């Protein structure tokens, strides 16, 4: 995600599941969504995430088996009850 100084909505439940901007899904599980502190580069985990922290969002491709329909159903954000209105993905 290459956006500078913008607001994103990030849904999480023990891990980052979904990243949205202006009601558009930018990233979702099974992609590996990682946040790092903008100033220090240190990883920001869900337990230390707070309002006002400036972070960079980094995406990693998941292992190929997570794209398999047999496995993807276990990591899709919808299993965490994140049904979205006006969903684009």
N, C-alpha and C positions, 0 to 999 in steps of 0.2 A: 504494500500500500504506500504509494508515494504522495502523501498529502502533508503539507506543512502548516502547522498552527491551525488546526481545525478540530472541531469536536466530533467525537465518535461515540457511539453507544456500544458498549462491550458487555455481553451477557456471559456470566460464568456461574459455574457450580463446581467448586474444587479445581476447575481448570477453565481456560477461556474457550467458549463454545461458539461465539458468534460476534462478528464485528459489523456494525451498520453505520452508514452515514446518509442522512436525509432519506431514511426509510429504504435504502438500498443495501442489500447484503453484499459486503465487500469480502468477507472471509467467513468460513464456517467449518466446524468439525466435519471430517477428519483432518483438515489442515491443522498443523501445529501452530497455534497462535501464541506468540511470546511478546511480553512487554519488557522494555528496558528503560531505565531512568535516562532522560534526555541529557542530563549533565554528567552523570557518573558512568553510564553504560552498564550499571548493575541490573540484574534481572529483578523485575517487580512481580512478585507472586500474588495470588488472590488474597492471601491473608495480610499483606501489607499495603494493598491498593487502597488509596484514599482519594477523596475529592481534591482536585487541585494539583495532583502530581502530574508533572509533564513527562510524558513517555513517548517512546517510538514503538510502533507495532511492527514486529518482524514475523513473517510467515515462512514456515518450512513445509515442504512436501511430506506427506505421511508415507510410511512404507507402502509399497504397492498393494499388499493384501487388504489394506483398509478401504481401497476402492472397490473391492469385490463385494457384490451385493449381499453375500452371506455375512460379511463382517461389517460393512458400512451401516447396517441397521442398528448396530450396537453403539455407534459413535455419532449418529446423526443428532443434531441439536433438538429435533422434534421429540425425541424420547425424554427430554428434560422439560416437557410441557412449554416449549417456547414456540407456540403457534403465533405467527405474525400476521397482522393485517397488511394488505397490499404487498404481499410477499412476491419478490421477483425471482427467487431461486427455488 
